Each structure stands twice: as structure tokens, then as C-alpha cells.
Amino acid sequence: MLSVKGLVDSNCPSSIPSNYLCLKNPDDSILYETENIPIIDFSQLNSSNPNERSKEIQKLGDACRDWGFFMLVNHGVSETLRDELLRASQSFFDLTEVEKMEYAGRKLFDPIRCGTSFNVMVDKTLFWRDYLKCYVHPHFSAPSKPPGFSETLEEYITKTRELIGELLKGISRSLGLEENFIHKRLNVESGSQLLVINFYPPCPDPELVMGLPAHTDHGLLTLLMQNELSGLQIQHNGKWIPVHPLPNSFLINTGDHMEILTNGKYKSVIHRAVVNQKATRISVGTAYGPPLDNIVSPALELVQEDNPLAYRAIKYSDYLQLQQSHELDKNSCLDRIRI
């Protein structure tokens, strides 16, 4: 199937092909700009001052409980590396259709997959989005083209993985558990890490299509960065909030397996991606989860009389297959294992 970039480059369409037209609920077009998205200061989270660290852990727990989303600042990953990765990502999608097809992949757990929409085998409506997906841990996989792309990706992955490790320690503490609880419970050091680069070309009529519809992410945490164009929107208290990241910040959201592990205390946030008429939006997301063969269930330490067992146990790879075999639809995948 032709990529969206290929469609735009070859036809410069003035009208949207019918298989991309997306019916939308008018209420979903109402955006609320006034909500204050939580900000977590990574330097405070790692502070040698116990009081500062304790306050930031409390803020982190509040963000996971009340929002399922936060911006991470003062994280120590250089702007130079971030910009380099975004340029390299653009260069990958600038490869010819034939070159990109070398990385098409056919199966869900192929180390590298390049494609369009979400899953063209089940999508009734196609989404205005091309993607590159790479499993980058415990074994690192990346395309060999363009030159230097793989090396930049590996450097970025190494640095951001350290951030996620520290965030998971802070989240464990915020739950009243010892800081390595999540690491030990889900064998995070050997965990699965999926990198997804999303490429959203400009669209002649953005109101008629979706980049990605409302959905939740699998895994524990997703770390996201993007170029200067906004397009991410999150749902908070039933309202859609547009996200305008602070300069050089990362966007972090809790995933389905954080909700399962915490027995619903920390919710997996519903979010979506919209497109624009002006220019290409690129986002780089990394989903961090347990090893693919790990079985994830609620931590018994967080199951109480007033918070009974809410989810059945499921192997991580089975959950991914469950999600991939259905259309994206808010948090319907979590609903399939809810007790």
C-alpha cells in the first residue's frame, strides 16, 4: 500500500481519498486550552536533598493518578541529540518507497516494521500517518538506511532508557513501595522497548482525517518527543486538552500495563493525534514494558477490600496481539481483560 507521504508527493491531492475520510463527533472538536498539564522536574526527582526528592515523587504520583500524563523537564538529554534524531527520522521517510519497503515487516513481533495507518488489515478508515517501528531492547534493531540513522537512534535510546528507569523508581515510591518494586516485579532491565516514529504529512483538509484516533498505549510508560508542530491531544476528565510542550521537554504518559499493575490506581491516558495543513509533524515515541513473555497482573500489594482485583493476568505478548488485531478504539483493549 502507498504511504501517505507517497500519496502527497505523487498527487499533491486537493481532495482527500474517500478511504481516509473519518466521521467525527462534533463534541470531540471542542478543545480546552486552560488546563495546566503537570510538569515534573527530573533534576528534583534525582535531588540529593531528601525533601526536594520527596516532594517531586509526590507530584509524580499525583500526575500518574489524576492525569496519566506529564511533561518532563531538566532531564539532561541534549537538544542537539533530539534535533539530530528528528532530522534523521525525516531522512528515513524521505527514502524511496522501494527502499522503505525493505523494512516493511509482515508480523507483529518483527524487529523492524515500516508501514502506514495503524493496521491496514483491520482499519475500516485509514489514518493520515506513516510509521517506523523498531524493537530496540533487549536486542537493538534499526534500519541501516539512511547512513548514521541507526547510531543516532541507539544513542538516544540509551539515554532515554536511563530516564525511564529513574521514573519507574519514583513511581514505585509514590505507590508506597520500595523503589525497585516495578523493576523486580516485571523484570524491567530485560524488558521490551518499542520505538515508534510517526510521520504525519500535511493534509489539504485536516478536519476530515485523523492522524491516530483516541486510544491508550500498551506498556508501562511511553516517552514522546516531537518537532515544533503540535498535534497531540489528551483526554482529561472527559475533555480534550491540546498539548503544547515546553521547549526541550519530553511528554510521558502511563500505559495500559501501568494501570493493570497498579490495579487501576494509575490510569492509562486516552490520547489522539491530529494533523495540520501547513507542514509535516514528526513524533518519536518509545513504549517501555516488561519482557514479551512476562505475565502481567495487578500487584497484590495494591489490591485491597475497597479496591478489589480489577484485571485478569495476561502475557504481555498476548496483550499486544489483542490490541493489534482490533481497531484502535479508546481503551477497549483494557476492557477486554477487565474483571
C-alpha positions in Angstrom: 0.0 0.0 0.0 1.2 3.5 -0.9 2.4 5.6 2.1 0.6 8.8 3.0 3.9 10.6 2.1 3.9 8.8 -1.2 0.3 9.9 -1.8 1.0 13.5 -1.0 4.3 13.6 -3.0 2.8 11.9 -6.1 -0.6 13.5 -6.4 -0.5 16.6 -4.2 -4.2 15.9 -3.6 -6.6 18.8 -3.3 -9.2 16.4 -2.0 -9.0 13.6 0.5 -9.3 10.0 -0.9 -12.6 8.5 0.4 -10.9 5.7 2.4 -9.2 8.3 4.7 -12.4 10.2 5.5 -13.2 10.0 9.2 -16.6 10.6 10.8 -16.2 12.7 13.9 -18.4 13.5 16.9 -18.8 17.3 17.0 -18.3 17.3 20.7 -14.8 15.9 20.2 -13.8 19.1 18.3 -14.1 21.2 21.5 -10.7 21.8 23.0 -9.9 23.1 26.4 -6.7 25.2 26.5 -6.9 26.4 30.1 -6.0 23.1 31.9 -2.5 23.0 33.4 -0.7 19.9 32.4 1.6 18.6 35.2 5.3 19.3 34.9 7.9 17.0 36.6 11.4 18.3 37.2 13.8 15.3 36.7 16.6 17.1 38.5 14.4 17.4 41.6 13.4 13.8 41.3 17.1 12.9 41.5 18.0 15.6 44.0 20.4 14.7 46.9 18.1 16.8 49.1 15.5 14.3 50.5 12.8 16.9 50.9 13.1 18.1 47.3 13.0 14.5 46.1 10.1 13.5 48.3 8.0 16.5 47.0 8.7 15.6 43.4 7.8 12.0 44.0 4.5 13.1 45.4 3.9 15.3 42.3 4.8 12.4 40.1 2.3 10.2 41.8 -0.4 12.9 41.6 0.3 13.3 37.9 0.0 9.5 37.3 -3.2 9.2 39.3 -5.0 12.4 38.2 -3.8 12.8 34.6 -1.8 9.7 33.4 0.4 12.3 31.7 3.1 14.8 32.4 5.9 16.9 30.8 9.4 16.1 31.9 11.9 18.9 32.1 15.6 19.2 33.2 16.2 15.6 32.0 19.7 16.0 30.7 19.2 14.7 27.2 20.8 17.3 24.9 18.8 19.3 22.4 21.4 18.6 19.8 20.7 14.8 20.1 17.0 15.4 19.9 17.3 17.6 16.8 19.7 15.1 15.2 17.2 12.3 15.7 14.3 14.3 14.2 16.5 15.2 11.1 17.5 11.5 10.7 13.8 10.5 11.0 12.9 12.9 8.3 15.7 11.4 6.1 14.3 7.9 6.7 10.9 8.9 5.4 12.5 10.7 2.5 13.8 7.4 1.3 12.1 6.0 -1.8 9.0 3.8 -1.4 11.1 0.8 -2.7 13.8 1.5 -0.1 11.3 1.8 2.7 9.6 -1.4 1.6 12.8 -3.3 2.6 11.7 -2.7 6.2 8.0 -3.3 5.7 7.9 -6.4 8.0 5.0 -8.8 8.0 4.5 -9.9 11.6 3.7 -8.0 14.8 7.0 -9.0 16.5 9.3 -8.5 13.5 12.3 -6.4 14.8 11.6 -3.6 12.2 8.3 -2.7 10.6 7.6 0.3 8.3 4.0 1.0 7.2 1.0 3.3 7.2 -2.2 3.9 9.1 -2.4 1.6 12.2 -3.2 -1.9 10.9 -4.4 -1.8 7.3 -5.8 -5.4 7.7 -8.4 -4.2 10.3 -8.7 -0.4 9.8 -12.1 0.5 8.3 -10.8 4.0 7.9 -7.1 4.7 7.0 -5.2 7.2 9.2 -3.1 10.1 7.9 0.1 8.6 9.3 3.2 6.6 8.2 5.3 4.9 10.8 8.6 3.1 11.5 8.6 0.6 14.5 11.7 -0.9 15.9 12.2 -3.2 18.9 15.3 -1.6 20.5 15.6 -3.6 23.7 16.6 -6.2 24.9 18.0 -6.5 21.3 18.6 -3.3 19.3 17.2 -3.3 15.8 17.2 -0.3 13.4 17.3 0.3 9.6 20.7 0.6 8.0 19.5 3.5 5.9 19.9 6.4 5.9 23.6 6.5 6.9 24.1 7.3 10.6 20.4 6.8 11.5 21.0 3.6 13.5 23.8 5.2 15.5 21.8 8.3 16.4 18.8 6.1 17.4 21.0 3.9 19.6 22.5 6.9 21.5 19.0 8.4 22.0 17.6 5.1 23.2 20.4 4.6 25.7 19.9 8.0 27.3 16.1 7.9 27.5 16.1 4.4 28.9 18.0 5.7 31.9 15.3 8.4 32.4 12.6 5.8 32.3 14.4 3.6 34.8 14.5 6.5 37.3 10.9 7.5 36.7 9.8 3.9 37.4 11.7 4.0 40.7 9.9 7.3 41.6 6.5 5.8 40.6 7.2 2.8 42.8 8.0 5.1 45.7 4.9 7.2 45.0 2.8 4.0 45.5 4.3 3.4 48.9 6.5 0.6 47.7 10.3 0.2 47.6 11.9 2.0 44.7 12.9 -1.2 42.7 9.5 -2.8 43.1 8.4 -2.3 39.5 11.8 -3.2 38.2 11.8 -6.5 40.1 8.2 -7.4 39.6 8.3 -7.0 35.8 12.0 -7.7 35.1 12.3 -4.2 33.6 16.0 -4.5 32.9 15.3 -7.2 30.3 12.1 -5.6 29.3 10.7 -4.9 25.8 11.2 -1.5 24.4 9.4 -0.5 21.2 10.3 2.7 19.4 7.7 4.2 17.0 8.5 7.2 14.7 5.2 8.7 13.5 5.2 10.8 10.3 2.1 13.0 9.7 2.4 14.8 6.3 0.4 18.0 5.7 -3.2 17.4 4.7 -5.4 19.6 2.5 -8.3 19.3 4.9 -7.2 18.2 8.3 -10.7 18.3 9.8 -11.7 15.3 7.6 -9.0 12.8 8.7 -7.2 11.6 11.9 -3.5 11.1 12.4 -4.4 8.5 15.1 -7.8 8.1 16.8 -8.4 8.1 20.5 -6.5 5.2 22.1 -4.4 4.1 25.0 -0.8 2.7 24.8 0.3 -0.7 25.9 3.3 -0.9 28.3 4.2 0.9 31.5 5.3 4.3 30.2 5.6 6.0 26.8 8.2 8.7 26.3 7.5 11.1 23.4 9.2 13.9 21.7 8.2 15.8 18.6 9.2 18.5 16.2 7.9 22.0 16.7 4.4 21.2 15.4 1.6 20.4 17.9 -0.8 17.6 17.2 -1.1 15.5 20.4 -4.3 15.8 22.4 -5.1 14.0 25.7 -8.4 13.3 27.4 -8.7 14.6 31.0 -12.0 14.5 32.9 -13.8 13.8 29.6 -12.3 17.0 28.0 -9.8 17.1 25.1 -6.7 19.1 26.1 -4.3 20.1 23.3 -0.6 19.6 24.4 1.9 22.4 23.7 5.2 21.0 25.0 7.7 23.2 26.8 11.0 23.6 24.9 13.3 20.6 25.2 10.7 18.7 27.3 9.6 15.1 27.0 6.0 14.0 27.2 5.3 11.0 29.3 2.1 9.0 29.6 1.1 6.0 31.6 0.2 2.9 29.6 -2.2 0.0 30.0 0.2 -2.2 31.9 0.8 0.5 34.5 -3.0 0.6 35.0 -3.1 -3.2 35.3 -0.1 -3.4 37.7 -1.5 -0.7 40.0 -5.0 -2.3 39.8 -6.4 0.9 38.4 -4.8 3.4 40.8 -2.8 4.9 37.9 -4.9 5.2 34.7 -3.8 4.7 31.2 -4.5 8.0 29.5 -6.6 8.3 26.3 -5.0 10.4 23.6 -5.0 11.1 19.9 -3.0 12.7 17.1 -4.4 15.3 14.7 -2.8 16.7 11.6 -2.4 20.1 10.0 -2.4 21.8 6.6 1.0 23.5 6.9 3.8 21.1 7.4 4.8 17.6 8.4 4.6 16.7 12.1 7.1 14.1 13.4 6.9 12.4 16.8 9.2 9.8 18.3 7.6 7.6 20.9 9.1 4.8 23.0 6.9 2.3 24.8 8.6 0.6 27.8 7.2 -2.7 29.0 8.1 -6.0 30.6 9.7 -8.9 28.6 7.3 -10.1 25.9 6.8 -13.5 27.7 6.1 -11.9 31.1 2.6 -12.3 32.6 1.3 -9.0 34.0 -1.3 -8.9 36.8 -2.3 -6.4 39.5 0.3 -6.2 42.3 -1.3 -7.8 45.3 0.2 -5.0 47.5 -2.3 -2.7 45.8 -5.4 -5.0 45.9 -7.5 -4.1 48.9 -11.0 -4.6 50.2 -12.1 -1.2 48.9 -10.1 -1.8 45.7 -10.7 -5.4 44.7 -8.9 -7.2 41.8 -9.8 -5.3 38.6 -7.9 -7.1 35.8 -7.1 -10.7 34.9 -3.5 -11.7 34.3 -2.3 -11.7 30.7 1.0 -12.3 28.9 2.5 -9.1 27.5 2.8 -10.5 24.0 -0.8 -11.8 24.1 -2.0 -8.3 25.0 -0.1 -6.7 22.1 -1.6 -9.2 19.7 -5.1 -8.5 21.2 -4.5 -4.7 20.6 -3.2 -5.2 17.1 -6.0 -7.4 16.0 -8.7 -4.8 16.6 -9.3 -1.3 15.5 -8.0 1.4 17.8 -10.9 2.5 20.0 -10.2 4.3 23.2 -9.3 1.8 25.9 -11.3 -1.1 24.5 -8.3 -3.4 24.8 -8.1 -2.9 28.6 -11.9 -3.5 28.7 -11.3 -7.0 27.3 -9.4 -8.1 30.4 -11.3 -6.1 33.0 -12.9 -8.3 35.6 
